[in-house]
Amino acid sequence: MPEDVPIGDLFLSARFGEQLAWDELVERLAPLLWSVCRRFRLSDADADDVSQSVWLKLLERLGQINEPAALPGWLARTTERECLRVLDVGKRRRERETAIDGDVPSEPGDATAEHLVETAERNAAIRAGFASLTPRCQELLRLLLHDPPLSYVEIGERLDTPVGGLGPTRARCLDKLRRSTPVADFMELDFDRGRR
């Protein structure tokens, strides 16, 4: 793909499924994401996570971005939000670790019996819904939750799927999980509880 192709044209080609255009788009705009991550002083691992998350969000929203020329700005803002989310998660994790290591908890516990029951019901519904998914969806979701996290390239290789197809497949699998009877029933029950 010629280097003088405008970002907007690459974006439109990627939207219509052209893998070379997607690859070129990622190649050209990845430094933008990294520069934002560097401003937030993220570790390389956290910056990788943020980048993967941002590219996934773009894949999920390819059809919703109306102004392709505004893509770099959208990516920069989305990367900033993801960096803030990662920093917030890290801060909460450190607070929890401090509370575990110290004698005084940093915030009061909210593990009431009702909360524990609701959590157990939610987890059971998710497990049952997960079991109803196709083996391919189950494997994709397992790989996405792998610890330590796998890159999209590694996941694509394990599933013999192009990297560009992982985001849409993930979205479909999560939608099937949400619509599965156990999860849908739990969400309805949870909604009814909230109305009381």
C-alpha positions in Angstrom: 0.0 0.0 0.0 1.5 3.4 -1.0 2.6 5.6 1.9 0.9 8.7 0.4 -2.6 7.2 0.7 -4.5 9.6 3.1 -5.5 8.2 6.5 -9.2 8.8 5.6 -8.9 6.6 2.5 -7.1 3.9 4.4 -9.9 4.1 7.0 -12.6 3.7 4.4 -10.8 0.7 2.8 -10.4 -0.9 6.2 -14.1 -0.4 6.9 -14.8 -2.4 3.8 -12.7 -5.2 5.0 -9.4 -4.6 3.2 -6.7 -6.2 5.5 -3.8 -4.3 3.9 -5.5 -1.0 4.6 -6.1 -2.0 8.2 -2.5 -3.1 8.6 -1.2 0.2 7.1 -3.6 2.2 9.3 -2.3 0.5 12.4 1.3 0.9 11.2 0.9 4.7 10.7 -1.1 5.5 13.8 0.5 3.2 16.4 3.2 5.8 17.2 0.3 8.2 18.1 -1.1 5.7 20.6 2.4 5.1 22.1 3.1 8.8 22.4 -0.1 9.2 24.4 0.8 6.3 26.6 4.2 7.7 27.2 2.7 11.0 28.4 0.9 9.0 31.0 4.1 7.2 31.9 2.6 3.7 31.5 4.8 0.7 31.6 5.4 -1.1 28.3 2.9 -3.9 29.3 0.2 -1.3 30.2 0.8 0.6 27.0 0.4 -2.7 25.0 -2.9 -3.3 26.8 -4.1 0.2 26.1 -3.1 0.0 22.5 -4.9 -3.4 22.1 -8.0 -2.0 23.8 -8.0 1.1 21.6 -7.6 -0.9 18.3 -10.4 -3.2 19.5 -12.7 -0.2 20.2 -11.9 1.1 16.7 -12.7 -2.3 15.1 -16.0 -2.4 17.0 -16.9 1.2 15.8 -15.6 1.2 12.3 -19.1 1.7 10.9 -19.9 4.5 13.4 -17.1 7.0 12.7 -18.6 9.4 10.2 -15.5 11.6 9.6 -12.5 9.4 8.7 -10.2 12.4 8.7 -10.9 12.9 12.4 -9.6 9.4 13.1 -6.3 10.5 14.7 -8.1 12.8 17.1 -10.6 10.0 18.0 -7.7 7.6 18.6 -5.8 10.1 20.8 -8.9 10.8 23.0 -9.8 7.1 23.3 -6.2 6.3 24.2 -6.2 9.0 26.9 -9.4 7.6 28.4 -7.9 4.1 28.4 -4.7 5.3 30.0 -6.7 7.0 32.8 -8.7 3.8 33.2 -5.5 1.7 33.5 -4.1 4.2 36.0 -7.3 4.1 38.1 -7.3 0.3 38.1 -3.7 0.3 39.2 -4.4 2.8 42.0 -7.4 0.7 43.2 -5.2 -2.5 43.1 -2.5 -0.8 45.2 -5.1 0.4 47.7 -6.5 -3.1 48.0 -2.9 -4.5 48.4 -2.2 -1.9 51.1 -5.4 -2.8 52.9 -4.5 -6.5 52.7 -1.0 -5.9 53.9 -1.9 -3.4 56.6 -4.2 -3.9 59.6 -6.6 -1.1 58.7 -8.7 -1.4 55.6 -8.7 1.7 53.3 -12.5 1.6 52.8 -15.4 -0.2 54.6 -16.3 -3.6 53.3 -19.6 -4.0 51.4 -19.7 -7.8 51.4 -23.2 -8.2 52.8 -25.0 -11.5 52.6 -27.2 -10.1 49.9 -24.2 -8.9 47.9 -22.5 -12.3 48.2 -25.6 -14.1 47.0 -26.1 -11.7 44.1 -22.4 -12.2 43.1 -22.8 -16.0 43.3 -26.0 -15.8 41.2 -24.3 -13.6 38.6 -21.2 -15.9 38.3 -23.4 -19.0 38.0 -25.4 -17.3 35.2 -22.3 -16.3 33.3 -20.8 -19.8 33.7 -24.1 -21.3 32.4 -24.3 -18.8 29.5 -20.6 -19.4 28.7 -21.3 -23.2 28.5 -24.0 -22.5 25.9 -21.6 -20.8 23.5 -20.0 -22.5 20.6 -16.5 -24.0 21.3 -15.0 -21.3 19.1 -16.5 -18.5 21.1 -15.5 -20.1 24.3 -11.9 -20.5 23.1 -11.8 -16.9 21.9 -13.1 -15.5 25.2 -10.7 -17.7 27.2 -7.8 -16.5 25.2 -8.9 -12.8 25.6 -8.9 -13.4 29.4 -5.6 -15.3 29.4 -3.2 -14.3 32.2 -0.7 -13.0 31.3 -2.6 -11.3 28.5 -1.9 -12.5 24.9 -1.5 -10.1 22.0 -4.1 -10.2 19.2 -1.4 -11.6 16.9 -0.9 -14.6 19.3 -4.7 -15.1 19.7 -5.1 -14.9 15.9 -2.4 -17.5 15.4 -3.9 -19.9 18.0 -7.4 -19.6 16.4 -6.1 -19.4 12.8 -8.0 -16.2 12.4 -6.9 -12.8 11.0 -6.3 -10.2 13.6 -8.9 -7.9 12.0 -11.6 -10.6 12.5 -11.0 -11.0 16.2 -12.8 -7.8 17.3 -16.1 -8.4 15.4 -16.0 -12.1 16.5 -15.5 -11.1 20.1 -18.4 -8.6 19.8 -20.7 -11.4 18.4 -19.6 -13.9 21.1 -20.3 -11.4 23.9 -23.6 -10.5 22.4 -24.5 -14.3 22.3 -23.4 -14.5 25.9 -25.6 -11.5 26.9 -28.6 -13.0 25.1 -28.1 -16.5 26.5 -31.1 -17.6 28.7 -29.2 -17.8 32.0 -27.5 -14.3 31.6 -30.7 -12.7 30.2 -32.7 -14.1 33.1 -30.2 -12.9 35.6 -30.1 -9.4 34.1 -33.9 -9.3 34.2 -33.9 -10.4 37.8 -31.2 -7.8 38.6 -33.3 -5.1 36.9 -36.3 -6.1 38.9 -34.3 -6.0 42.2 -33.2 -2.4 41.2 -36.8 -1.3 40.8 -37.8 -2.4 44.3 
